[in-house]
Amino acid sequence: MWEYLLVILLAVVIIYFLAIIPKLKKNPISNQLNGWLYAHRGLHDNNSAAPENSLKAFQKAVEQGYGIELDVQLTKDLVAIVLHDYNLKRACGIDFRVAEHTYEELKRYHLFQSKEKIPTLREVLDLVTGKVPLIIELKIPWTAGALCTVVSEELRDYKGLYCIESFNPFGLIWYKQHQPKVVRGQLATDFIREKASGNKVQYFLLKHLLLNFLSKPDFIAYHHVYKTGLSFTLCRKLFRVKTVAWTIQSQEELDSCKDYFELFIFDSFIPSVRVG
């Protein structure tokens, strides 16, 4: 009886380790992302003229020498726009779902009562022109093909340094199949503790990085609050995967995370020193 239990336990452990294995062959491009601090949604203040994910916030980040993290999703007419929420209520005060409206319709609204409007990915790329690296989060509610195809086409001739990341592993799988040279990262957090609405089984798999065997990420972008989690620790220490902290909101948090992460996405403060 005990022998069977030990065999089952050993099999579970082996399957677990196989499931969380990230991409082991290092992408040489990923090292070029080192040495930068990344401004979360640009160098922004939602009570200013430069709110999150606005061209002005991105311009400020470029001027002050910070990399940029930004969010990309699709409009109804398949335009890649830079906006975090799937609904415009928080950013624009309008209870509209982005995917149900065209870009021309969304252009009428302003971000956080500023003069800034929702930019397209193309506008951001034309602004940055490779001056700083980009971490592009793909906002994928379900299927990945449409967004990944549009974003990939927009980035096809872009000469600057960038990587992609997503909570949805199917976005990483799409890039692994169609754009294998692009650096890709798996976003994760403790969804249950964050009280996220959704499928708890799915959130369990994502929290514990149990789909890495499919997506094979080049890096893990983890909510820094949960940096001591078992799967993240094993990926970091055993498999030596590159790690990205999100979202650091004070110098104290940044200092406390330096032994756990290589790259840092920050928000709501200006870091006192560069890292890397």
Summary of the structure (lengths in Angstrom):
residues: 276
radius of gyration: 19.1
end to end distance: 52.6
largest distance: 70.5
contacts: 897
relative contact order: 0.14
helix: 38%
strand: 18%
